[in-house]
Amino acid sequence: MIKINVFYSPYLWRIKKHVGALGNRYLQDMDAKLLWIFEKLKLDSRFQMIKAKPSSKEDICSTHNVNYFNKILINDPVELKKCTWVTWSKSFIRSIYFASGIIYDAAVNALNSKTIVGALVVDGHHAKKGDGSGFCTFNHLAIAVKKILGNKQSERILIIDLDCHFGDGTMSLLGGIKSVYFFDIYGKLHKDGAYKLDEIPESRAWIFKVEKVDDYFEKLGLLSEVIAHIKPDLVFYVAGADIYDNDRYGGIGGMGSEQVLLRDSTVFKILRKQEIPTVFTLGGGYVKYPDIDGKNIEELTTLHVNTFKEASDALTL
């Protein structure tokens, strides 16, 4: 049996909890789902769980404005409000270093082993150079990509972003780099607006807005052709579960759990067939509230865990 390496850090869920209206303490689902998924994966013999090393302040500030970083560091209320979900604590700051470290370590492992590697982290694709947005304080994917390029560990990188929301932050941070390419199918724009698509040449960006499941898979069918054209030596795949039509903040019309499974299977089979080193991360995926009996928590967890299982299955091809 071929095991798939999954990089993670428990510091991402060992953070200060939010306090609800009734005084209850809880992890917001963007943090909690990492723990839910980890608890499933660690019991599955198909996965080798590997603790990642943290990134440095220099790594983060090579992508983000140092003034913005320092404001987050000292708990600036204006900046944190833009990220909506953050309860500031020293443990939250610690988690930032490990988040991009997870993706970077997974990328190095994928390049060395020329295979598919998992990164148990949410990519942060709405965060821009000096601005957090939505649930994204820093863009962990962009930080890792710039470090990989800076170390000359890759020459042509493709980012496949299949979160339900357009990856505006990643596009703004990496769009000016000629060795980075983009394939993004999305159903919704983030409320703060989107990066200007006309600032990236069409030869480096394949961007599609869809509303229904049939259109989604029609556009996904172009991926093989795009990869053949680009010939990337490293791929980052953002596997957002928020395309699921029952998602709290996302949803593509008619996209049931079987269709989400098919999306992941399609992407991994294409990448494995062409033997391209690949790192996959989590994207959005939000629990329907209220969830008194835990049904929706299990539903979301299963969607994300299925992504890991499809990656594992692809290794046997």
C-alpha positions in Angstrom: 0.0 0.0 0.0 1.3 3.4 -1.0 0.9 6.0 1.8 0.2 9.6 1.1 2.1 12.1 3.2 0.0 14.8 4.9 1.7 17.7 6.6 0.0 19.4 9.5 0.5 21.2 12.8 -1.6 20.9 15.9 -0.9 24.6 16.6 -3.5 25.5 14.0 -6.3 24.3 16.3 -4.6 24.9 19.7 -5.7 28.5 19.7 -7.8 30.7 21.9 -11.5 29.9 21.4 -14.3 32.2 20.6 -17.0 33.0 23.1 -20.6 32.5 22.0 -23.7 34.5 22.9 -24.5 32.0 25.7 -21.0 32.1 27.1 -19.9 28.9 25.4 -16.4 28.5 24.1 -15.8 27.1 20.7 -13.5 26.9 17.7 -14.8 28.6 14.6 -15.4 26.0 11.9 -12.4 27.2 9.7 -10.2 26.2 12.6 -12.2 23.3 14.1 -12.5 21.4 10.8 -8.7 20.9 10.7 -9.0 19.0 14.0 -12.1 17.1 12.8 -10.2 16.0 9.7 -7.0 15.2 11.5 -8.9 12.9 13.9 -10.2 10.9 10.9 -6.9 10.8 9.0 -4.7 9.7 11.8 -6.7 6.5 12.2 -6.5 5.7 8.5 -3.4 3.6 7.5 -3.4 5.2 4.0 -2.0 8.5 5.5 1.4 9.3 7.0 0.9 12.4 9.2 4.0 14.6 9.4 4.4 17.6 11.6 5.5 20.7 9.6 8.1 23.3 10.6 7.1 27.0 11.0 7.8 29.6 8.5 9.7 32.8 9.5 8.7 36.4 9.7 11.0 37.0 6.8 9.0 34.4 4.8 5.7 36.1 5.6 6.9 39.6 4.9 8.4 38.6 1.6 4.8 38.4 0.5 2.9 40.6 2.9 3.5 44.2 3.9 5.6 44.4 7.1 3.5 47.1 8.5 0.4 45.0 8.1 2.1 42.0 9.7 3.2 44.2 12.7 -0.4 45.4 13.1 -1.7 41.9 13.3 1.1 41.0 15.7 0.1 43.7 18.2 -3.7 43.0 17.9 -4.7 46.1 15.8 -8.6 46.1 16.0 -9.1 47.7 12.6 -7.1 45.1 10.7 -8.4 42.2 12.6 -12.0 43.3 12.0 -11.5 42.8 8.3 -10.8 39.1 8.9 -14.1 38.7 10.8 -13.3 35.4 12.5 -10.2 36.2 14.5 -10.0 36.1 18.3 -6.5 37.4 18.9 -4.1 35.5 21.1 -0.4 34.6 21.2 -1.5 31.1 20.1 -3.2 32.6 17.0 0.0 34.4 16.1 1.9 31.2 16.5 -0.5 29.4 14.2 0.2 31.9 11.4 3.9 30.8 11.2 2.9 27.1 11.0 0.2 27.6 8.4 2.5 28.6 5.5 5.2 26.3 6.8 2.8 23.4 6.3 2.3 24.2 2.6 6.0 24.9 2.0 7.1 21.6 3.6 4.5 19.7 1.6 5.7 21.3 -1.6 9.4 20.4 -0.9 8.3 16.8 -0.2 6.2 16.7 -3.4 9.1 17.9 -5.5 11.5 15.5 -3.9 9.2 12.5 -4.2 7.5 13.6 -7.4 4.1 12.7 -6.1 0.9 14.0 -4.5 1.2 15.4 -1.0 -1.5 16.8 1.4 -1.3 20.0 3.4 -3.9 20.1 6.2 -4.4 23.8 6.2 -6.7 26.4 4.7 -4.9 28.3 2.0 -5.9 31.9 2.8 -6.6 32.9 -0.8 -8.4 36.2 -0.1 -5.6 37.8 1.8 -3.6 40.5 -0.1 -0.3 42.2 0.4 -1.4 44.6 3.2 -5.0 43.5 3.9 -6.8 40.6 5.4 -10.3 39.7 4.1 -13.1 37.3 5.0 -11.6 34.4 6.8 -8.1 35.0 5.5 -5.5 37.0 7.5 -2.5 35.9 5.5 -2.1 34.1 2.2 -0.3 31.0 3.3 -0.3 29.5 -0.3 1.3 32.7 -1.8 3.9 32.8 1.0 4.9 29.2 0.2 5.0 29.7 -3.5 7.2 32.8 -3.2 9.6 30.8 -1.0 9.7 27.9 -3.4 10.5 30.3 -6.3 13.0 32.3 -4.2 14.9 29.1 -3.4 14.8 28.1 -7.1 13.1 24.9 -6.3 10.6 25.2 -9.1 10.4 27.1 -12.4 6.8 26.8 -13.6 4.0 26.6 -11.0 0.3 26.1 -11.7 -2.3 27.0 -9.1 -5.6 25.2 -9.5 -8.1 27.0 -7.3 -11.4 25.2 -7.1 -12.8 26.9 -4.0 -16.3 28.3 -4.6 -15.0 31.8 -4.2 -12.6 33.5 -6.6 -9.0 33.5 -5.4 -8.5 37.2 -5.6 -5.8 37.5 -3.0 -3.6 34.9 -4.6 -4.0 36.4 -8.0 -3.1 39.9 -6.7 0.0 38.6 -4.9 1.3 36.2 -7.6 -0.2 37.5 -10.8 2.8 39.6 -11.7 5.2 36.6 -11.6 5.7 35.2 -15.1 6.4 31.6 -13.8 3.1 31.3 -12.0 -0.1 30.2 -13.8 -3.7 30.1 -12.7 -6.7 27.8 -13.3 -9.7 29.0 -11.3 -13.3 27.9 -11.5 -15.5 29.8 -9.1 -19.2 30.4 -8.3 -19.0 33.6 -6.2 -16.9 36.7 -5.8 -15.8 37.6 -2.3 -17.8 40.5 -1.0 -14.8 42.8 -1.0 -14.4 42.5 -4.8 -12.0 40.7 -7.1 -8.6 41.3 -8.5 -8.7 42.9 -12.0 -8.4 40.0 -14.3 -7.2 42.1 -17.3 -4.0 42.7 -15.4 -2.9 39.1 -16.0 -2.2 37.9 -19.6 -4.7 35.3 -20.9 -1.7 33.0 -21.6 -1.2 32.6 -17.8 -4.8 32.6 -16.4 -7.8 30.4 -17.2 -10.6 31.9 -15.1 -14.2 30.7 -15.3 -17.4 31.9 -13.5 -20.1 29.2 -13.3 -23.5 28.7 -11.6 -24.5 25.1 -12.3 -22.8 21.8 -12.0 -22.9 20.9 -15.7 -21.1 24.1 -16.6 -18.6 23.4 -13.8 -17.5 20.1 -15.2 -17.5 21.4 -18.7 -14.8 23.9 -17.7 -13.0 21.4 -15.5 -12.7 19.3 -18.7 -10.2 21.9 -20.0 -7.7 21.2 -17.3 -5.8 18.5 -19.2 -5.3 20.8 -22.1 -4.2 23.6 -19.9 -1.6 21.5 -18.1 -0.3 20.2 -21.4 0.1 23.8 -22.5 1.8 25.0 -19.4 3.9 21.9 -18.5 4.2 22.9 -14.8 6.9 21.3 -12.6 4.8 21.9 -9.5 1.0 22.2 -8.9 -0.9 23.6 -5.9 -4.5 22.5 -5.8 -7.0 24.3 -3.6 -9.8 21.8 -2.9 -12.6 24.0 -1.5 -15.5 22.0 -0.2 -17.7 25.1 -0.3 -18.8 24.2 -3.9 -21.2 21.8 -2.2 -24.7 23.0 -2.8 -25.6 22.8 0.9 -22.6 24.9 2.1 -23.3 27.9 4.4 -21.5 30.5 2.4 -20.9 28.9 -1.0 -22.7 26.4 -3.2 -22.8 25.6 -6.9 -26.2 24.6 -8.2 -26.7 20.8 -8.3 -23.3 20.1 -6.7 -24.0 17.2 -4.4 -21.4 15.2 -2.4 -20.9 12.7 -5.3 -20.1 15.6 -7.7 -17.6 17.0 -5.2 -16.0 13.6 -5.1 -15.9 13.4 -8.9 -14.2 16.8 -9.0 -11.4 15.7 -6.8 -11.0 12.3 -8.6 -10.8 14.1 -11.9 -8.1 16.5 -10.8 -6.0 14.0 -9.1 -6.1 11.4 -11.9 -5.0 14.1 -14.4 -2.1 15.2 -12.2 -1.0 11.7 -11.4 -1.2 10.5 -15.0 1.2 13.3 -16.0 3.4 12.6 -12.9 3.4 16.2 -11.7 4.4 16.9 -8.1 1.3 18.2 -6.4 0.3 19.8 -3.1 -3.3 20.0 -2.2 -4.7 22.2 0.5 -8.1 22.9 1.9 -10.2 25.8 0.9 -13.6 27.0 2.1 -16.2 24.7 3.6 -18.6 25.9 6.2 -21.0 24.2 8.5 -24.7 24.9 8.3 -26.0 26.4 11.6 -27.7 25.5 13.8 -26.3 22.0 14.0 -27.7 20.5 17.2 -26.9 16.9 16.5 -23.6 17.3 14.7 -25.0 16.1 11.4 -23.7 19.0 9.4 -20.3 18.9 11.0 -19.9 15.2 9.9 -21.2 16.2 6.4 -18.5 18.8 6.0 -15.8 16.7 7.5 -16.6 13.8 5.1 -16.4 16.2 2.1 -12.8 17.2 3.1 -11.7 13.7 4.1 -12.9 12.4 0.7 -10.5 14.8 -0.9 -7.6 13.1 0.9 -9.0 9.6 0.0 -9.2 10.5 -3.7 -5.6 11.7 -3.5 -4.6 8.4 -2.0 -6.5 6.4 -4.6 -4.7 8.4 -7.4 -1.4 7.2 -6.1 -2.3 3.6 -7.1 -2.9 4.5 -10.8 
